[in-house]
Amino acid sequence: MLIYLNGQIIPSEKAVISIFDHGFLYGDGIYETMRSYNGVVFKIEEHIKRLQKSASLISLSLPFSEEILKRDIYETLHANSLLNAYIRITISRGKGDIGIDPELCKKPTIVIITKEFNGYPERLYKEGIKLIIAKTRRNHKNALNPQIKSLNFLNNILAKIEAKKEGAYEALMLNVYGKIAEGTISNVFFIKDNTIMTPSTKCGILNGITRQTVIEMIKKENLNLKLGFYTKEDIYSADEVFITNTTMEIMPVSMIDKKKYKVGKYTNKLRKLYKKEVELYIDQHTTYNIN
């Protein structure tokens, strides 16, 4: 595997960073994950804009333009001869003396990892996955802005540990007010009384790019949609539940805690629409031409 590290594409075993990197020491940095289909990175512009927003929210100056980062992503894909891939960009504050002052770091560390990815087993989409509602609460939005895709992931990891102990694939997190927020790596939707519901961003969640794509599809199809503040009792009484993220796309949920759900018509319909959305995007975008 070849890795992009600070302007060079090098073998993974040589891609090392300093023990004084503030991403390692303090989780001071940001990241973004993407997915490529047949050589085209889906919604790459939106992902890069969100990365830039995360950077601005932590006062991190990025030493490259959107176009240069786009080129670097595609160069890393091409170097690894990948068409269908998982892509992760990690940008830390960089190397600096011990201490949390951002000015200790003179330039950021930039890493791009790409690896082959052809999706999840089809049986998961047919049968659905198990979730729990974690006891670990989501960070308050005024303590850590959820629009920052931060390297500091301990809040999510603690909820993931809970899920693993219960044999669940993912954990839903409530905010400090007891309202449903989001999963450790996903956004959540549920269907009740023929209405598709999802937590408002005011609940303290990341507005996922897949989440936003699904919302736009729902509006285009003139389906009933409600963004609001929901309790775990609301989702327990739902007819269908699914979660979304870049790699899973739309993943059906078959159980939350002890409540079971069917993989129903709305979930299946939206899955088909999402696939068409991806296909249309690929048709309208060619692979990046690296000179």
C-alpha positions as a Markdown table, in Angstrom:
| # | Residue | x | y | z |
|---|---|---|---|---|
| 1 | Met | 0.0 | 0.0 | 0.0 |
| 2 | Leu | 1.2 | 3.5 | -0.9 |
| 3 | Ile | 0.4 | 6.4 | 1.4 |
| 4 | Tyr | 0.4 | 10.1 | 0.7 |
| 5 | Leu | 2.4 | 11.9 | 3.5 |
| 6 | Asn | 3.2 | 15.6 | 3.3 |
| 7 | Gly | 3.6 | 15.8 | -0.4 |
| 8 | Gln | 5.1 | 12.4 | -1.1 |
| 9 | Ile | 3.6 | 9.1 | -2.0 |
| 10 | Ile | 5.6 | 6.4 | -0.2 |
| 11 | Pro | 5.2 | 2.8 | 1.0 |
| 12 | Ser | 3.1 | 2.4 | 4.1 |
| 13 | Glu | 5.9 | 1.0 | 6.2 |
| 14 | Lys | 7.9 | 4.2 | 5.6 |
| 15 | Ala | 4.9 | 6.5 | 6.3 |
| 16 | Val | 5.7 | 7.5 | 9.8 |
| 17 | Ile | 5.1 | 10.7 | 11.8 |
| 18 | Ser | 6.8 | 12.3 | 14.8 |
| 19 | Ile | 5.9 | 11.2 | 18.4 |
| 20 | Phe | 5.7 | 15.0 | 18.9 |
| 21 | Asp | 2.9 | 15.4 | 16.4 |
| 22 | His | 0.0 | 17.1 | 18.1 |
| 23 | Gly | -2.5 | 14.8 | 16.4 |
| 24 | Phe | -0.9 | 11.9 | 18.3 |
| 25 | Leu | -0.3 | 13.8 | 21.5 |
| 26 | Tyr | -3.6 | 15.6 | 21.8 |
| 27 | Gly | -6.0 | 14.5 | 19.0 |
| 28 | Asp | -5.5 | 18.0 | 17.6 |
| 29 | Gly | -6.6 | 17.7 | 14.0 |
| 30 | Ile | -9.3 | 16.8 | 11.6 |
| 31 | Tyr | -10.2 | 14.1 | 9.1 |
| 32 | Glu | -12.6 | 13.2 | 6.2 |
| 33 | Thr | -13.6 | 9.9 | 4.7 |
| 34 | Met | -14.7 | 9.4 | 1.1 |
| 35 | Arg | -15.6 | 6.6 | -1.2 |
| 36 | Ser | -14.7 | 6.2 | -4.9 |
| 37 | Tyr | -16.8 | 4.2 | -7.4 |
| 38 | Asn | -15.2 | 3.1 | -10.6 |
| 39 | Gly | -12.5 | 5.7 | -10.2 |
| 40 | Val | -14.7 | 8.6 | -9.3 |
| 41 | Val | -14.7 | 10.0 | -5.8 |
| 42 | Phe | -18.4 | 10.5 | -4.8 |
| 43 | Lys | -19.1 | 14.1 | -3.9 |
| 44 | Ile | -15.5 | 15.0 | -3.5 |
| 45 | Glu | -16.2 | 18.7 | -3.6 |
| 46 | Glu | -18.6 | 18.5 | -0.7 |
| 47 | His | -16.1 | 16.5 | 1.3 |
| 48 | Ile | -13.3 | 18.9 | 0.7 |
| 49 | Lys | -15.5 | 21.9 | 1.6 |
| 50 | Arg | -16.4 | 20.1 | 4.9 |
| 51 | Leu | -12.7 | 19.4 | 5.6 |
| 52 | Gln | -12.0 | 23.1 | 5.0 |
| 53 | Lys | -14.8 | 24.1 | 7.3 |
| 54 | Ser | -13.5 | 21.7 | 10.0 |
| 55 | Ala | -10.1 | 23.3 | 9.6 |
| 56 | Ser | -11.5 | 26.9 | 9.9 |
| 57 | Leu | -13.4 | 25.9 | 13.1 |
| 58 | Ile | -10.1 | 24.8 | 14.8 |
| 59 | Ser | -8.1 | 27.8 | 13.4 |
| 60 | Leu | -6.0 | 25.4 | 11.3 |
| 61 | Ser | -4.6 | 27.0 | 8.1 |
| 62 | Leu | -4.4 | 24.5 | 5.2 |
| 63 | Pro | -1.4 | 24.9 | 3.0 |
| 64 | Phe | -3.1 | 23.9 | -0.2 |
| 65 | Ser | -6.1 | 24.7 | -2.4 |
| 66 | Glu | -9.2 | 22.7 | -3.0 |
| 67 | Glu | -7.9 | 21.8 | -6.5 |
| 68 | Ile | -4.5 | 20.6 | -5.2 |
| 69 | Leu | -6.1 | 18.4 | -2.5 |
| 70 | Lys | -8.4 | 16.9 | -5.2 |
| 71 | Arg | -5.3 | 16.1 | -7.3 |
| 72 | Asp | -3.5 | 14.6 | -4.4 |
| 73 | Ile | -6.4 | 12.3 | -3.6 |
| 74 | Tyr | -6.6 | 11.1 | -7.1 |
| 75 | Glu | -2.9 | 10.7 | -7.4 |
| 76 | Thr | -3.0 | 8.4 | -4.3 |
| 77 | Leu | -5.8 | 6.4 | -5.8 |
| 78 | His | -3.9 | 6.0 | -9.1 |
| 79 | Ala | -0.7 | 5.1 | -7.3 |
| 80 | Asn | -2.5 | 2.2 | -5.7 |
| 81 | Ser | -4.3 | 1.2 | -8.9 |
| 82 | Leu | -7.7 | 1.6 | -7.2 |
| 83 | Leu | -11.1 | 2.2 | -8.7 |
| 84 | Asn | -13.4 | 1.3 | -5.8 |
| 85 | Ala | -11.9 | 2.5 | -2.6 |
| 86 | Tyr | -12.2 | 3.8 | 0.9 |
| 87 | Ile | -10.3 | 7.1 | 1.2 |
| 88 | Arg | -9.3 | 8.8 | 4.5 |
| 89 | Ile | -7.7 | 12.3 | 4.7 |
| 90 | Thr | -6.1 | 13.1 | 8.1 |
| 91 | Ile | -4.7 | 16.5 | 8.9 |
| 92 | Ser | -3.1 | 17.1 | 12.3 |
| 93 | Arg | -1.8 | 20.4 | 13.7 |
| 94 | Gly | 1.6 | 19.0 | 13.1 |
| 95 | Lys | 4.9 | 18.5 | 15.0 |
| 96 | Gly | 5.6 | 20.8 | 17.9 |
| 97 | Asp | 6.9 | 21.0 | 21.4 |
| 98 | Ile | 4.8 | 19.5 | 24.2 |
| 99 | Gly | 1.9 | 21.8 | 25.1 |
| 100 | Ile | -1.5 | 22.6 | 23.7 |
| 101 | Asp | -0.7 | 26.0 | 22.2 |
| 102 | Pro | -1.4 | 25.6 | 18.5 |
| 103 | Glu | 1.4 | 28.0 | 17.7 |
| 104 | Leu | 3.9 | 25.4 | 18.8 |
| 105 | Cys | 3.3 | 23.6 | 15.5 |
| 106 | Lys | 4.7 | 25.3 | 12.4 |
| 107 | Lys | 3.0 | 23.2 | 9.7 |
| 108 | Pro | 0.3 | 20.6 | 9.6 |
| 109 | Thr | 0.8 | 16.9 | 8.9 |
| 110 | Ile | -1.2 | 15.6 | 5.9 |
| 111 | Val | -1.9 | 11.9 | 5.3 |
| 112 | Ile | -4.1 | 10.3 | 2.6 |
| 113 | Ile | -4.9 | 6.6 | 2.9 |
| 114 | Thr | -6.7 | 4.7 | 0.2 |
| 115 | Lys | -7.6 | 1.0 | 0.3 |
| 116 | Glu | -9.8 | -1.2 | -1.8 |
| 117 | Phe | -13.4 | -1.2 | -0.8 |
| 118 | Asn | -16.3 | -2.9 | -2.6 |
| 119 | Gly | -19.1 | -2.4 | 0.0 |
| 120 | Tyr | -20.6 | -4.4 | 2.8 |
| 121 | Pro | -22.0 | -8.0 | 2.6 |
| 122 | Glu | -25.4 | -7.9 | 0.9 |
| 123 | Arg | -26.9 | -10.0 | 3.7 |
| 124 | Leu | -26.6 | -7.0 | 6.0 |
| 125 | Tyr | -28.8 | -4.9 | 3.7 |
| 126 | Lys | -31.3 | -7.7 | 3.5 |
| 127 | Glu | -31.4 | -8.6 | 7.2 |
| 128 | Gly | -30.4 | -5.3 | 8.9 |
| 129 | Ile | -27.9 | -4.7 | 11.7 |
| 130 | Lys | -28.2 | -4.5 | 15.5 |
| 131 | Leu | -27.8 | -1.2 | 17.4 |
| 132 | Ile | -27.9 | -0.3 | 21.0 |
| 133 | Ile | -28.6 | 3.1 | 22.6 |
| 134 | Ala | -25.4 | 3.9 | 24.5 |
| 135 | Lys | -25.2 | 5.1 | 28.1 |
| 136 | Thr | -22.3 | 7.4 | 26.9 |
| 137 | Arg | -23.8 | 10.7 | 26.0 |
| 138 | Arg | -22.8 | 12.7 | 22.9 |
| 139 | Asn | -20.5 | 15.7 | 23.7 |
| 140 | His | -22.4 | 18.9 | 24.1 |
| 141 | Lys | -22.3 | 21.0 | 21.0 |
| 142 | Asn | -21.1 | 24.0 | 22.9 |
| 143 | Ala | -18.2 | 22.0 | 24.3 |
| 144 | Leu | -17.1 | 20.5 | 21.0 |
| 145 | Asn | -18.8 | 21.6 | 17.8 |
| 146 | Pro | -20.1 | 18.5 | 16.0 |
| 147 | Gln | -19.4 | 20.2 | 12.7 |
| 148 | Ile | -15.7 | 19.6 | 13.4 |
| 149 | Lys | -14.7 | 16.1 | 12.2 |
| 150 | Ser | -12.1 | 15.9 | 14.9 |
| 151 | Leu | -9.4 | 13.4 | 15.5 |
| 152 | Asn | -10.4 | 13.4 | 19.1 |
| 153 | Phe | -12.8 | 10.4 | 18.9 |
| 154 | Leu | -12.8 | 9.1 | 22.5 |
| 155 | Asn | -16.5 | 10.0 | 23.0 |
| 156 | Asn | -17.5 | 7.8 | 20.1 |
| 157 | Ile | -15.1 | 5.1 | 21.0 |
| 158 | Leu | -16.6 | 4.7 | 24.5 |
| 159 | Ala | -20.0 | 4.2 | 22.9 |
| 160 | Lys | -18.6 | 1.7 | 20.4 |
| 161 | Ile | -17.2 | -0.3 | 23.3 |
| 162 | Glu | -20.7 | -0.5 | 24.8 |
| 163 | Ala | -22.0 | -1.7 | 21.4 |
| 164 | Lys | -19.4 | -4.4 | 21.1 |
| 165 | Lys | -20.1 | -5.7 | 24.6 |
| 166 | Glu | -23.7 | -6.1 | 23.6 |
| 167 | Gly | -22.9 | -7.8 | 20.3 |
| 168 | Ala | -24.2 | -4.8 | 18.3 |
| 169 | Tyr | -22.8 | -3.3 | 15.2 |
| 170 | Glu | -23.3 | 0.4 | 16.1 |
| 171 | Ala | -24.4 | 2.5 | 19.0 |
| 172 | Leu | -26.8 | 5.4 | 19.0 |
| 173 | Met | -25.9 | 8.3 | 21.3 |
| 174 | Leu | -28.3 | 10.6 | 23.1 |
| 175 | Asn | -27.3 | 14.2 | 23.7 |
| 176 | Val | -27.1 | 15.6 | 27.2 |
| 177 | Tyr | -30.8 | 16.3 | 27.2 |
| 178 | Gly | -31.8 | 12.7 | 26.4 |
| 179 | Lys | -32.6 | 13.4 | 22.8 |
| 180 | Ile | -31.4 | 11.0 | 20.0 |
| 181 | Ala | -28.3 | 12.5 | 18.4 |
| 182 | Glu | -26.3 | 10.2 | 16.1 |
| 183 | Gly | -24.4 | 7.0 | 15.9 |
| 184 | Thr | -20.6 | 6.7 | 16.6 |
| 185 | Ile | -20.0 | 6.8 | 12.8 |
| 186 | Ser | -23.4 | 7.4 | 11.3 |
| 187 | Asn | -26.6 | 9.5 | 11.2 |
| 188 | Val | -29.9 | 7.8 | 11.9 |
| 189 | Phe | -33.4 | 7.9 | 10.3 |
| 190 | Phe | -36.6 | 6.2 | 11.3 |
| 191 | Ile | -40.0 | 5.8 | 9.8 |
| 192 | Lys | -43.3 | 6.2 | 11.8 |
| 193 | Asp | -46.8 | 6.9 | 10.5 |
| 194 | Asn | -45.5 | 7.1 | 6.9 |
| 195 | Thr | -43.1 | 10.0 | 7.9 |
| 196 | Ile | -39.4 | 9.8 | 7.7 |
| 197 | Met | -37.8 | 11.3 | 10.8 |
| 198 | Thr | -34.2 | 12.3 | 11.6 |
| 199 | Pro | -32.7 | 14.3 | 14.4 |
| 200 | Ser | -32.2 | 18.0 | 13.7 |
| 201 | Thr | -28.7 | 19.3 | 13.5 |
| 202 | Lys | -29.7 | 21.4 | 16.6 |
| 203 | Cys | -29.5 | 18.1 | 18.6 |
| 204 | Gly | -25.7 | 18.4 | 18.3 |
| 205 | Ile | -24.9 | 16.2 | 15.3 |
| 206 | Leu | -22.7 | 16.2 | 12.2 |
| 207 | Asn | -24.7 | 17.0 | 9.1 |
| 208 | Gly | -23.3 | 14.0 | 7.2 |
| 209 | Ile | -23.0 | 14.3 | 3.5 |
| 210 | Thr | -24.8 | 11.0 | 3.0 |
| 211 | Arg | -27.5 | 12.3 | 5.5 |
| 212 | Gln | -27.9 | 15.4 | 3.4 |
| 213 | Thr | -28.1 | 13.5 | 0.2 |
| 214 | Val | -30.8 | 11.3 | 1.6 |
| 215 | Ile | -32.8 | 14.4 | 2.8 |
| 216 | Glu | -32.6 | 15.9 | -0.7 |
| 217 | Met | -33.8 | 12.6 | -2.2 |
| 218 | Ile | -36.7 | 12.5 | 0.2 |
| 219 | Lys | -37.8 | 16.0 | -0.7 |
| 220 | Lys | -37.4 | 15.3 | -4.4 |
| 221 | Glu | -39.7 | 12.3 | -4.0 |
| 222 | Asn | -42.3 | 14.3 | -2.1 |
| 223 | Leu | -42.1 | 11.9 | 0.9 |
| 224 | Asn | -43.0 | 13.1 | 4.3 |
| 225 | Leu | -40.0 | 14.3 | 6.2 |
| 226 | Lys | -39.6 | 15.7 | 9.7 |
| 227 | Leu | -36.4 | 17.0 | 11.3 |
| 228 | Gly | -36.8 | 17.2 | 15.1 |
| 229 | Phe | -36.0 | 16.3 | 18.6 |
| 230 | Tyr | -36.7 | 12.7 | 19.4 |
| 231 | Thr | -36.4 | 10.4 | 22.5 |
| 232 | Lys | -35.5 | 6.7 | 22.5 |
| 233 | Glu | -39.2 | 5.9 | 23.0 |
| 234 | Asp | -39.9 | 7.6 | 19.6 |
| 235 | Ile | -37.4 | 5.3 | 17.8 |
| 236 | Tyr | -38.6 | 2.2 | 19.8 |
| 237 | Ser | -42.1 | 2.8 | 18.4 |
| 238 | Ala | -40.9 | 3.2 | 14.8 |
| 239 | Asp | -41.7 | 0.9 | 11.9 |
| 240 | Glu | -38.3 | 1.1 | 10.2 |
| 241 | Val | -34.9 | 2.4 | 11.1 |
| 242 | Phe | -31.8 | 2.9 | 9.0 |
| 243 | Ile | -28.4 | 4.6 | 9.4 |
| 244 | Thr | -26.3 | 6.4 | 6.9 |
| 245 | Asn | -22.6 | 7.2 | 6.3 |
| 246 | Thr | -20.2 | 7.4 | 3.3 |
| 247 | Thr | -19.2 | 3.7 | 3.2 |
| 248 | Met | -22.4 | 2.1 | 4.3 |
| 249 | Glu | -24.6 | 4.4 | 2.3 |
| 250 | Ile | -28.1 | 3.4 | 3.6 |
| 251 | Met | -27.9 | 0.5 | 6.1 |
| 252 | Pro | -31.1 | -1.0 | 7.5 |
| 253 | Val | -31.5 | -1.7 | 11.2 |
| 254 | Ser | -33.2 | -4.9 | 12.4 |
| 255 | Met | -32.9 | -4.3 | 16.2 |
| 256 | Ile | -32.2 | -1.5 | 18.7 |
| 257 | Asp | -31.7 | -2.9 | 22.2 |
| 258 | Lys | -34.6 | -5.4 | 22.4 |
| 259 | Lys | -36.9 | -3.8 | 19.9 |
| 260 | Lys | -37.0 | -5.5 | 16.4 |
| 261 | Tyr | -37.7 | -3.8 | 13.1 |
| 262 | Lys | -38.5 | -4.9 | 9.6 |
| 263 | Val | -36.4 | -3.9 | 6.6 |
| 264 | Gly | -39.3 | -2.1 | 5.0 |
| 265 | Lys | -40.5 | -0.3 | 1.9 |
| 266 | Tyr | -39.1 | 3.1 | 2.7 |
| 267 | Thr | -35.6 | 1.9 | 3.5 |
| 268 | Asn | -35.5 | -0.3 | 0.4 |
| 269 | Lys | -36.9 | 2.5 | -1.8 |
| 270 | Leu | -34.3 | 5.0 | -0.5 |
| 271 | Arg | -31.5 | 2.5 | -1.0 |
| 272 | Lys | -32.5 | 2.1 | -4.7 |
| 273 | Leu | -32.7 | 5.9 | -5.1 |
| 274 | Tyr | -29.3 | 6.4 | -3.5 |
| 275 | Lys | -27.7 | 3.9 | -5.9 |
| 276 | Lys | -29.2 | 5.8 | -8.8 |
| 277 | Glu | -27.8 | 9.0 | -7.3 |
| 278 | Val | -24.3 | 7.5 | -7.2 |
| 279 | Glu | -24.7 | 6.1 | -10.8 |
| 280 | Leu | -25.8 | 9.5 | -12.0 |
| 281 | Tyr | -22.9 | 11.3 | -10.3 |
| 282 | Ile | -20.4 | 8.8 | -11.8 |
| 283 | Asp | -21.9 | 9.3 | -15.3 |
| 284 | Gln | -21.6 | 13.1 | -14.9 |
| 285 | His | -18.0 | 13.1 | -13.6 |
| 286 | Thr | -14.9 | 11.6 | -15.2 |
| 287 | Thr | -11.9 | 10.4 | -13.3 |
| 288 | Tyr | -9.5 | 13.2 | -12.5 |
| 289 | Asn | -7.0 | 13.9 | -15.2 |
| 290 | Ile | -3.5 | 13.9 | -13.6 |
| 291 | Asn | -1.0 | 15.7 | -15.8 |
